[in-house]
Amino acid sequence: MPGGKHILGKNKQHRVFGTAKVGDRGQIVIPKEAREMFGIRPGDTLLILGDPDAGLIVSRPEVLNNLANEIINNVKKED
């Protein structure tokens, strides 16, 4: 799926990169375009979050760290 597919109603940064087949050991391959766009390199650590109804989220751990910092800073500003 070269270029990823634009998700209707979302800006062009939101894309579908394809599918990933789960191997016998539970491993998946992240499509090359997604790895390049997000700078994912061999050996990087990714955070896997899940909800039975909403599904899985794969993210860099620092994304949640940055979000937590923003929340804390906003709470401090309100005090």
BADRENDO-575133 format. One record per atom (N, C-alpha, C): x, z, y. Coordinates in steps of 0.05 Angstrom, whole numbers, padded with zeros to 5 digits, always signed. Layout:
XZY...
This chain:
+00017+00000-00023+00000+00000+00000+00018+00000+00025+00031-00022+00031+00049-00022+00054+00035-00015+00080+00048+00002+00096+00037+00009+00121+00016+00031+00120+00008+00039+00096-00013+00059+00093-00040+00048+00104-00061+00061+00097-00087+00052+00106-00097+00071+00128-00107+00059+00150-00118+00075+00171-00144+00088+00162-00146+00114+00167-00171+00128+00159-00190+00125+00182-00214+00115+00177-00234+00110+00198-00239+00135+00214-00240+00132+00240-00246+00154+00257-00222+00172+00264-00199+00166+00252-00175+00183+00258-00155+00166+00273-00137+00179+00287-00117+00163+00301-00098+00151+00280-00081+00133+00289-00065+00117+00271-00043+00133+00257-00039+00158+00265-00020+00175+00252-00030+00185+00225-00057+00185+00221-00068+00194+00196-00070+00170+00178-00058+00172+00155-00057+00149+00136-00061+00158+00108-00069+00139+00092-00070+00142+00063-00046+00126+00053-00027+00139+00039-00003+00126+00030-00005+00115+00002-00026+00121-00012-00029+00111-00040-00036+00134-00058-00030+00131-00083-00036+00152-00102-00010+00161-00115-00011+00184-00128+00012+00194-00143+00002+00203-00170+00015+00194-00191+00008+00201-00218+00024+00226-00226+00010+00245-00238+00023+00270-00247+00036+00265-00274+00062+00271-00275+00077+00268-00300+00072+00291-00319+00085+00290-00343+00081+00310-00363+00090+00338-00354+00109+00339-00336+00119+00364-00326+00106+00373-00300+00084+00359-00292+00069+00367-00268+00081+00356-00243+00100+00338-00245+00114+00327-00222+00099+00302-00211+00100+00298-00185+00090+00274-00172+00111+00261-00156+00108+00236-00150+00127+00222-00132+00112+00217-00106+00123+00226-00084+00112+00222-00058+00119+00193-00050+00100+00177-00042+00106+00149-00035+00128+00147-00014+00145+00127-00016+00168+00123+00001+00161+00124+00031+00140+00110+00038+00132+00108+00066+00125+00136+00077+00112+00152+00061+00106+00180+00069+00131+00196+00072+00150+00194+00053+00175+00208+00055+00190+00200+00080+00191+00175+00086+00205+00165+00110+00192+00175+00135+00165+00173+00137+00150+00182+00161+00155+00211+00167+00156+00228+00146+00157+00257+00149+00186+00267+00145+00205+00249+00141+00232+00258+00137+00237+00276+00113+00223+00270+00092+00226+00286+00067+00249+00274+00051+00268+00292+00045+00293+00284+00030+00294+00299+00004+00310+00288-00015+00314+00303-00040+00324+00331-00035+00313+00350-00049+00321+00378-00045+00305+00393-00025+00289+00379-00009+00272+00393+00011+00251+00410-00003+00243+00432+00009+00223+00450-00001+00196+00443+00013+00175+00439-00003+00149+00434+00008+00130+00457+00000+00112+00464+00017+00092+00484+00012+00067+00471+00001+00056+00482-00021+00032+00472-00033+00010+00493-00030-00011+00486-00016-00034+00503-00012-00058+00491-00026-00077+00507-00034-00100+00496-00047-00125+00512-00045-00147+00498-00047-00173+00510-00047-00190+00495-00067-00204+00509-00085-00220+00494-00105-00239+00474-00094-00250+00479-00071-00270+00460-00059-00257+00439-00042-00236+00447-00026-00224+00429-00007-00201+00412-00018-00188+00422-00039-00166+00407-00051-00139+00418-00044-00118+00402-00045-00091+00410-00041-00080+00400-00014-00062+00416-00003-00047+00408+00021-00018+00411+00014-00002+00390+00021+00026+00390+00017+00038+00389+00045+00055+00409+00052+00065+00411+00079+00094+00422+00079+00108+00418+00101+00133+00432+00104+00127+00461+00111+00142+00480+00101+00136+00508+00107+00137+00515+00137+00155+00501+00151+00157+00507+00180+00132+00500+00196+00116+00482+00185+00091+00475+00199+00073+00500+00201+00071+00515+00180+00055+00540+00181+00069+00561+00197+00095+00562+00196+00110+00581+00213+00104+00575+00242+00105+00549+00250+00100+00541+00278+00071+00548+00285+00052+00544+00267+00024+00550+00273+00021+00580+00276+00033+00596+00259+00032+00625+00261+00043+00634+00288+00065+00623+00296+00077+00630+00322+00059+00623+00345+00045+00600+00344+00026+00593+00365+00003+00613+00366-00007+00621+00343-00029+00640+00342-00021+00666+00354+00003+00676+00346+00013+00701+00356+00017+00700+00387+00028+00678+00396+00033+00675+00425+00006+00674+00440-00014+00661+00429-00040+00660+00442-00053+00688+00443-00050+00703+00422-00061+00730+00421-00047+00747+00442-00021+00744+00444-00006+00760+00464-00015+00753+00493-00021+00727+00498-00030+00718+00524-00057+00730+00531-00074+00735+00511-00101+00745+00516-00100+00775+00522-00079+00789+00514-00077+00818+00518-00072+00825+00546
